[in-house]
Amino acid sequence: MGSETPYSGSVLRIRSHGGSVRVTCATNVGQGNGGTSLPCTGCWVSPAIGNTEVVKMNIDVAASATLGIDLQRQFISGTTAAGAAQPLFVPIDDVSKLYFFSDDANAIIDITYLK
């Protein structure tokens, strides 16, 4: 008999490699990884705390003031942590499929991805 213990349940594992990219919405728009393909199995998306306006995100189509979902900002020092937004997980196969828009001309979005 081997030394392995049999296990009949499923195991959810986070992959051990990935990385992060930062997107800046130059002239109000931005694209994940600057539009260069970056394959992944999913990613967490979060606008930077210093952004002054709402960031909108869309998949496969450019985001705009009226198109896309609003991304919530992280906890800001001096506010209630209970209401702090968590990074949004997006089950996507390529970071470059993410599009962003903000009235803040230099809004920053942080993306952490899994390979």
C-alpha positions in Angstrom: 0.0 0.0 0.0 1.4 3.4 -0.9 1.8 6.3 1.4 -0.8 8.5 -0.3 -4.1 9.1 1.4 -7.0 8.7 -0.9 -9.3 11.7 -1.2 -12.6 11.5 -3.0 -13.6 15.2 -2.8 -12.7 18.0 -5.2 -9.9 20.3 -4.4 -9.9 24.0 -5.5 -6.4 25.2 -5.8 -5.1 28.7 -6.7 -2.4 28.5 -9.3 1.1 29.2 -8.1 1.9 31.7 -10.8 0.5 34.9 -12.3 1.4 38.5 -12.0 0.0 42.0 -12.0 -0.3 45.0 -14.4 -1.3 48.6 -13.8 -3.5 50.3 -16.3 -3.6 54.1 -16.6 -6.7 55.6 -18.3 -4.8 58.1 -20.5 -7.3 60.5 -22.0 -10.0 58.8 -20.1 -9.7 55.3 -21.6 -7.5 52.3 -21.0 -7.1 48.6 -21.9 -5.8 45.7 -19.9 -2.0 45.2 -20.5 -2.0 48.1 -23.0 -3.9 46.0 -25.5 -1.1 43.4 -25.7 -2.4 39.8 -25.2 -1.8 38.4 -21.7 -3.4 35.0 -21.4 -4.8 34.2 -17.9 -7.4 32.1 -16.2 -8.9 35.0 -14.3 -8.0 38.2 -12.6 -8.8 40.6 -9.7 -9.5 44.2 -10.8 -9.4 47.2 -8.5 -9.3 50.9 -9.1 -6.5 52.8 -7.2 -7.6 54.6 -4.0 -6.2 57.9 -5.4 -8.7 58.0 -8.3 -11.1 61.0 -8.1 -13.9 59.6 -10.3 -15.7 56.3 -10.9 -14.0 53.8 -13.2 -16.2 51.8 -15.6 -15.1 48.4 -17.0 -16.3 46.4 -19.9 -15.2 43.2 -21.6 -14.4 42.9 -25.3 -15.9 46.3 -26.1 -14.6 49.8 -25.1 -16.1 51.2 -21.9 -17.6 54.7 -21.9 -19.5 57.0 -19.6 -22.6 55.0 -20.3 -21.3 51.5 -21.1 -19.7 49.2 -18.6 -20.0 48.4 -14.9 -18.8 50.7 -12.1 -15.8 49.5 -10.2 -15.8 50.3 -6.5 -12.7 51.7 -4.8 -10.9 50.1 -2.0 -10.9 51.2 1.7 -9.8 54.7 2.2 -8.0 55.6 5.4 -10.4 57.4 7.8 -13.5 55.7 6.5 -15.4 52.7 7.7 -13.6 49.5 6.7 -16.9 47.5 6.8 -18.1 49.3 3.7 -14.9 48.9 1.8 -15.1 47.3 -1.6 -13.2 44.1 -2.4 -11.4 43.7 -5.7 -13.6 42.3 -8.4 -12.8 38.8 -9.7 -13.3 38.4 -13.5 -13.1 34.9 -14.9 -11.5 35.8 -18.2 -8.9 34.2 -20.5 -6.9 37.3 -21.5 -6.2 40.5 -19.5 -6.2 42.6 -22.8 -10.0 41.9 -23.1 -10.7 44.4 -20.3 -11.5 48.0 -21.2 -11.8 50.9 -18.8 -13.2 54.5 -18.8 -13.1 57.3 -16.2 -13.7 61.0 -16.1 -10.5 61.1 -14.1 -8.1 61.5 -17.1 -5.3 59.6 -15.4 -7.3 57.0 -13.4 -5.3 53.9 -12.4 -6.6 50.3 -12.3 -4.6 47.5 -10.7 -5.0 44.0 -12.1 -3.7 40.8 -10.5 -4.0 37.8 -12.8 -3.6 34.0 -12.6 -1.9 32.0 -15.3 
